[in-house]
């Protein structure tokens, strides 16, 4: 395959995925209200807008993701259109493609171990934070029984200092402190527990329902999709908070961010398994392997064979 036909075929396939994504976005998606606004979008259209970034790389991922957001709004307007949001989504597509290029041929067993270690460390940090806050007497009612001018953080642990510094001069120090305490304790422990649960579920689902090729891609897909999704969600939350949803500013950032993160992690976890199946289907099409240089599907061993 030479010349322009190579790129024409890539563009054509990307356009097909874009059309499927737009069709699903306009017919099978809905929004979950958050703090009085349409805060989270739920749907399966993202599965297809994701594919070009994994098959053809960051540039295709950025273009298709950006067009999916822009054209999706034109076809089904919801709220106010924010160009910066489209740029963030496009950047997410680029990051997804770049991460996939970097991780797609890594050993899946080693990656599972690395992810498990990260979740274990996250669990340990959450438990340690509980112990440190308790030792420093920091709890939800801390500001109710301590005068601000008498607070001395010199002998406190690092996490206690950070929370006090972050909340002491806010309009609602007690409420904000309670939110941050939840985030650095129950939030971290819950995230770690969820991650460990997902790893366990991944082992079961992969062995029972996926072929060897797809099974080897799941850890990489989870890291790529959740990682890029978290970046996009964080940036989108900042953009929404600073532009049209200014009422969110009265709330701590973590209060708005955490529910969106949970939705992003769960949603991308489910999407990863569907994407793995689609990648396997593409891997069986010998003509299509040329479009992706024979390296996006499967592991190094699969490529060599």
C-alpha positions in Angstrom: 0.0 0.0 0.0 1.6 3.2 -1.1 0.9 6.9 -1.6 -2.3 8.6 -0.9 -4.5 5.4 -0.8 -2.9 4.5 2.5 -4.1 7.8 4.1 -7.5 7.7 2.3 -8.3 4.3 3.8 -7.3 5.5 7.2 -9.4 8.6 6.9 -12.3 6.6 5.5 -12.3 4.1 8.4 -12.0 7.0 10.9 -14.9 8.7 9.2 -17.0 5.5 9.6 -16.2 5.4 13.3 -17.0 9.1 13.6 -20.4 8.6 12.0 -21.2 5.6 14.3 -20.2 7.7 17.3 -22.4 10.6 16.2 -25.4 8.4 15.5 -25.1 6.8 19.0 -24.5 10.2 20.7 -27.7 11.6 19.3 -29.9 8.6 19.9 -28.4 6.6 22.9 -26.9 9.1 25.3 -28.2 11.1 28.2 -27.0 13.4 31.0 -27.0 13.0 34.7 -27.6 16.3 36.6 -24.9 17.4 39.0 -25.4 20.3 41.4 -28.3 21.7 39.3 -26.5 21.3 36.0 -26.1 18.6 33.3 -22.8 17.5 34.7 -22.1 14.0 33.3 -22.8 12.4 29.9 -23.6 8.7 29.8 -23.5 6.7 26.6 -21.6 4.3 24.4 -20.7 6.6 21.5 -17.2 7.1 23.0 -16.3 3.5 22.2 -16.2 4.3 18.5 -14.6 7.7 18.7 -11.8 6.1 20.7 -10.9 3.6 18.0 -9.0 5.9 15.5 -6.6 6.9 18.3 -5.8 3.3 19.0 -5.7 2.1 15.4 -4.0 5.0 13.7 -2.3 7.1 16.4 -2.6 10.4 18.2 -3.4 12.7 15.3 -6.3 10.7 14.1 -7.5 10.4 17.7 -7.4 14.1 18.2 -9.2 14.9 15.0 -12.0 12.3 15.5 -12.5 13.1 19.2 -12.7 16.9 18.5 -15.1 16.4 15.6 -17.2 14.1 17.6 -17.6 16.7 20.3 -18.2 19.6 17.9 -20.6 17.8 15.5 -22.3 16.0 18.3 -23.2 19.4 19.8 -24.5 20.6 16.4 -26.7 17.5 16.0 -27.9 17.4 19.6 -27.3 20.8 21.4 -27.2 20.5 25.2 -26.4 23.7 27.2 -23.9 26.2 26.0 -21.2 25.3 23.4 -17.7 25.9 24.8 -14.9 25.7 22.1 -12.3 25.1 24.9 -14.1 21.9 25.8 -13.7 20.7 22.2 -10.0 21.4 22.4 -9.8 19.5 25.7 -11.6 16.5 24.1 -9.3 16.6 21.1 -6.3 16.7 23.4 -7.7 13.7 25.2 -7.8 11.8 21.9 -4.2 12.8 21.2 -3.0 11.7 24.7 -4.9 8.4 24.3 -3.2 7.6 21.0 0.2 8.6 22.4 -0.2 6.5 25.5 -1.4 3.5 23.5 1.6 3.7 21.2 3.9 3.7 24.3 2.1 0.9 26.1 0.5 -1.4 23.6 3.5 -3.9 23.4 4.3 -3.9 27.1 4.1 -7.2 29.0 0.6 -7.4 30.4 1.6 -9.4 33.4 4.2 -6.9 34.5 1.7 -4.1 33.9 -0.9 -5.8 36.1 1.6 -6.1 38.8 2.6 -2.5 38.5 -1.1 -1.4 38.6 -1.7 -3.6 41.7 1.3 -2.1 43.4 0.0 1.4 42.7 -3.4 0.6 44.2 -1.7 -1.1 47.2 0.3 2.1 47.8 -2.8 4.2 47.4 -4.5 2.0 50.1 -1.5 2.4 52.4 -1.5 6.2 51.9 -5.2 6.4 52.8 -4.7 4.3 56.0 -1.7 6.4 57.0 -3.7 9.6 56.5 -6.3 8.3 58.9 -3.6 7.6 61.5 -1.9 11.0 61.0 -5.1 13.0 61.1 -6.2 11.2 64.2 -2.8 11.8 65.9 -3.0 15.5 65.1 -6.7 15.8 66.3 -7.9 16.7 62.9 -11.6 15.7 62.3 -14.7 17.2 60.8 -15.4 19.3 63.9 -11.9 20.6 64.3 -12.7 24.3 63.6 -15.7 24.1 66.0 -13.6 23.6 69.1 -10.3 25.4 68.1 -9.8 29.1 67.6 -8.1 29.8 64.3 -5.6 32.1 65.9 -4.5 29.3 68.2 -3.9 26.8 65.5 -0.2 25.8 65.2 0.7 23.4 62.4 4.4 23.2 63.1 4.3 19.9 64.8 1.5 18.4 62.6 2.0 15.7 59.9 2.3 16.8 56.3 -1.3 15.8 55.4 -2.7 17.8 58.4 -0.7 20.9 57.5 -2.0 20.7 53.9 -5.6 20.4 54.9 -5.4 23.2 57.5 -3.6 25.5 55.1 -6.1 24.7 52.3 -9.2 25.4 54.4 -8.5 27.8 57.2 -9.1 31.0 55.2 -12.1 29.8 53.2 -15.7 30.9 53.7 -16.7 27.5 55.1 -13.6 26.0 56.7 -15.4 23.3 58.6 -17.3 22.1 55.5 -14.3 22.3 53.3 -12.1 20.5 55.9 -14.7 17.7 56.1 -14.7 17.3 52.3 -10.9 17.1 52.1 -10.7 14.7 55.0 -13.1 12.4 53.1 -11.0 12.8 50.0 -7.6 11.9 51.5 -9.0 9.0 53.7 -12.2 7.3 52.5 -11.6 8.6 48.9 -8.1 7.1 48.6 -9.1 3.9 50.3 -12.2 3.5 48.2 -10.3 4.2 45.0 -7.7 1.6 45.9 -10.4 -0.9 46.8 -12.2 -0.2 43.6 -9.0 -0.7 41.6 -8.2 -4.0 43.3 -11.7 -5.1 42.6 -11.4 -4.2 39.0 -8.1 -6.1 38.7 -9.8 -9.1 40.2 -12.7 -8.8 37.9 -10.4 -8.3 34.9 -8.6 -11.6 35.6 -12.0 -13.4 35.8 -13.6 -11.8 32.8 -10.4 -12.1 30.6 -10.1 -15.8 31.3 -13.7 -16.6 30.8 -14.8 -14.4 27.9 -11.8 -13.1 26.0 -9.3 -14.7 23.7 -5.6 -14.6 24.4 -5.0 -11.6 22.1 -7.7 -9.4 23.7 -6.8 -10.6 27.2 -3.2 -9.4 26.8 -4.4 -5.9 25.9 -6.7 -5.2 28.8 -4.2 -3.8 31.3 -2.8 -1.5 28.6 -6.3 -0.4 27.5 -7.4 0.3 31.1 -4.3 2.4 31.8 -4.7 4.3 28.5 -8.4 4.9 28.6 -8.7 5.7 32.3 -5.5 7.8 32.3 -6.6 9.9 29.3 -10.1 10.1 30.6 -9.0 11.4 34.0 -7.0 14.2 32.3 -9.9 15.2 30.2 -12.4 15.0 33.1 -10.2 17.2 35.3 -9.6 19.8 32.6 -13.3 19.8 31.7 -14.3 20.3 35.3 -12.0 23.3 35.6 -13.4 24.7 32.3 -17.0 24.2 33.4 -16.4 25.6 36.8 -14.7 28.8 35.5 -17.1 29.5 32.6 -20.8 28.6 32.6 -21.2 26.7 35.8 -19.9 29.4 38.1 -22.2 28.3 40.9 -19.8 25.3 41.3 -17.2 27.7 42.7 -18.9 27.8 46.0 -18.1 24.1 46.4 -14.6 22.6 46.9 -13.2 21.4 43.7 -13.0 17.8 45.0 -16.7 17.7 45.6 -17.4 18.3 41.9 -14.4 16.3 40.6 -14.8 13.1 42.6 -18.2 12.0 41.2 -17.0 12.8 37.7 -13.9 10.7 38.3 -15.9 7.8 39.5 -18.1 7.9 36.4 -15.0 8.2 34.2 -13.3 5.2 35.8 -16.3 2.9 35.7 -17.3 4.0 32.2 -13.9 3.6 30.7 -13.4 0.2 32.4 -16.5 -1.1 30.7 -15.5 0.5 27.4 -12.0 -1.1 27.6 -13.5 -4.6 27.2 -15.6 -3.6 24.2 -12.6 -1.9 22.6 -10.5 -5.0 23.2 -13.0 -7.1 21.2 -13.1 -4.5 18.4 -9.3 -4.5 18.2 -9.3 -8.3 18.0 -11.8 -8.1 15.1 -9.5 -5.7 13.3 -6.5 -7.9 14.1 -8.1 -10.7 12.1 -8.5 -8.6 9.0 -5.2 -9.0 7.2 -5.8 -6.1 4.8 -6.4 -3.7 7.7 -3.2 -4.7 9.5 -1.3 -2.8 6.9 -3.0 0.4 7.9 -1.8 0.1 11.4 1.7 -1.2 10.6 0.9 -4.6 12.1 1.7 -3.3 15.6 -1.4 -1.9 17.2 -3.1 -5.3 17.4 -1.7 -7.8 19.9 1.6 -7.9 21.8 5.2 -8.1 20.6 4.9 -11.9 20.3 1.7 -11.5 18.2 3.5 -9.0 15.9 6.5 -11.2 15.5 4.4 -14.2 14.7 
